[in-house]
Amino acid sequence: MTQLSPTTTTAPAPDRPVERTRTRRGRAGRRPRVLVAVTALFFALLYLPIAVVTLFSFNSQKSLTVFDGFSLRWYRAFVHDDVLISSLGTSLRISLVATAGSVVLGGALALGLVRSRTRLGSLAGLIMLVPLITPEIVTGVASMLLFKGLGVTLSTGTVMLSEITFSLSYVTVILRSRVAALNPEVEEAAMDLGATRWQAVRLVTLPALLPAVLASAVLIFALVFDDFVLAYFTTGVDPQPLSVRIYSAIRFGVQPTINAVGTLMLAGSIGLIALALFIPRLFGRRGGLDILSGS
């Protein structure tokens, strides 16, 4: 009789491709230390000077190098400084007028560019992008030369006109994306029900654009309030915007009061930009600053 050999069982080979895939994924998920270090260095160089200014705005002593303790001394000095308060009021007036003017004109221009189906409308849309890529100092010098050539005295009014012209492109770009997303058949349905063209725009289009309009208005207010270059070239002797007044004071030495003013302006700008990003989501719609935030 022949003897049968015992059956031998072999363990299945490990699934090496799966392990290799997991290993590659683990390596890919790890962040290079050099990248982390460069990112940390970038944010440190970007925000460390701002943090120092904010810290020394609470310094109890008149020193820009030695921090002696927390105090609101320089904030109280700013409140009681009539010159800075006057410049603050001037900046607020300029920002309000520039915001209102640019939103009205930019909204009308956005509607016209989207609804226009001619080559002239496409060309105008491209021209509207030019101020966004033009250096602001070029715009400031050009505005000053224009006013000088026309014999117009530089004043708060010239600053307002320059800021409206500069901010118009931002409003148009923001609102244009929202207008393009609207369905024109809704306006046509309103006119079929008896509404005029203006009534259809006022009762149908404008409510749909309200989140984007408010978001662009808040953004423009923050940009104009903090603007220095354009205000510097187009402002008169007095009253001066707050940014120009701060620059004039810094030329004779940095005072702790300037640190307090800069901190307040920074806090206000951050709050306004955050509000501009939050407004479209508050209305439960996409639009507004989504084109700028990339969301």
Order of alpha helices (4+ residues) and beta strands (2+ residues): alpha-alpha-alpha-alpha-alpha-alpha-alpha-alpha-alpha-alpha-alpha-alpha-alpha-alpha-alpha
